Amino acid sequence: MKFLFSAVLYLCFQLNAFSHSTLSEAEVTKLEHRINETLCSPELTQEEFVLTAYEQVYKEKPSIEKFDSILGLLRTKDDRGGFLVSKGNAVSILIAEKNESITKTNFLNQLRELKPCQKAQNFNRKSLIKSIENFDPLVWEPTRLKARKHSGKYKPYFGLTHSHTFYSDGMGSPEEAFEMARDKANLDFFAVTEHSEFLPIPPWINKWQSLKNLSNKYTVNNKFVALYGFEWSSPLYGHVNVYNSEKFITAFSFYKLRHLYDWLAKQSGLVFATFNHPGRDFWLFGSYFEFERLRPHKYAFKRMIGIEGFNKSTGVKEYYNKVGYFDSYNYFMEANQRGWMVAPTGGQDNHEKDWGVRADFRTGIHAKSLTKKDIILALLERRSFVTDDKNAWVSFKIDGGEMGSRLLPGKYSGIIDYADKENENLSSVKLFRNGELLEEFQGSQLPIKFNVNTKNKDFYHVLLIQEDDDYIVSSPIWIVPQ
């Protein structure tokens, strides 16, 4: 029964309230006991399990199409968590379909009464706490990316990298999302990133292939780039967006953070990922285990390119001033201090039909052109910034290399530049090294020139503050060994 409880709990926790007839309390209790008995019968084959569970919920045999769909969930090649994880997934789907008005609260109350055989120890809490608190940077020191200076001719483009539709737990369709982002929000690029745990459940269409097809359909070079991805969503380890991959995985089958990192490391092509809304208070455990407090994983180092610097209606200023896991720096700084090389990114995490228009916060990137390949390359190469003002951009260079560059140690000159379509002025420009303020400039001094004496493992970034107190945060420039 290992990991079963967490899998069932997670899917139920994510479900929204539905709209049809409600089972009575007695019927729900009776249904729960019947399902419990089924789950506590490990001798059942997969086929027997599907038939038994379906008949207990619906009091009739499933159609051949329904039977094959549910059985397909149990036969996923990515079921690293074991057969019973997907069993829990399948049963949760059946209960949700039958009792379509059940609420999250009612469902969680039911789960607390599950029989002991379902309450398997899905992780060793004491062991994990000990490993986090006794973090050894020598053991986990990531393989640094090689030096690379981004000295091409780039233009700033604006977009968002996190949203949902009815393909997972949001409203509206991906088509509506791309069209609103393009036509009403006037974005240059936009990503639909569905919770992957919802992709295999009803309606049973090939949502993943549909997302990829729509990404191609709505991308028009030099006008708009439509990106697709999935959000690996763990109630314990946090949420991670993965973009541009051929396949998707879920937190049911790849339930540990290390499983996700291992999978990412094996991907080829222009696949990249971001840490989402750090510091979110997850049910039961808060954010204690989130991203295992940003402990780096050397094999996923290349693919993990960003961490959100705004989300939903919480802007860049609020995120930048939010204290991280260790009570000294924000999450963006902590991630880079711990060894990741991550840039600030962000999305509105839309679950309603307000894609791109919910707020003015934007992810900006420096790309060679507005094509899908160049937008993806800019994100993968970490040439991104986040801004509270949708009209403002920043350029931050050291030794001629734009933000996201990786330089060898040495003495360099740098330059900071800025523009705003509405000509808003800056009140302050701050240059940081390793999370500490290195130098502050007056906003009227643009373009700002400076000198730095860098050493291995340094990282530099800039914070621009407008006169109306809007924030703009650049990606770092990292100093790497030869």
ABEGO torsion letter per residue (X at the ends): XBGAAAAAAAAAAABBBBABBBBBAAAAAAAAAAAAAAAABAABBAAAAAAAAAAAAAGBBBBAAAAAAAAAAAABAABAAEAAAAAAAAAAAAAAAABAABBAAAAAAAAAABBAAABBBABBAAAAAAAAAABBAAAABBBBBBBBBBABBBBBBBBBABBBBAABABBEBAAAAAAAAAAAAGBABBBBBBBAAAAABOBBBBAAAAAAAAAAAABBBGABBBBBBBBBBBAAAEBBBBBGBABBBBAAABABAAAAAAAAAABBEBBBBBBBGBGBBBBGAEAAABGGGGBBBAAAAAABABBBABBEABBAAAAAABBBAAGABBAAAAAAAAGBBBBBBBBAGBABBABGAABABBBBBBBABBBAAAAAAAAAAGBBBBBABAABBBBBBBGGBBBGBBBBBEBBBBBBBBBBAAGBBBABBBBBBGGBBABBBBAAAOBBBBBBBBBBGBBBBBBBBBAAGBBBBBBBBBBBBX
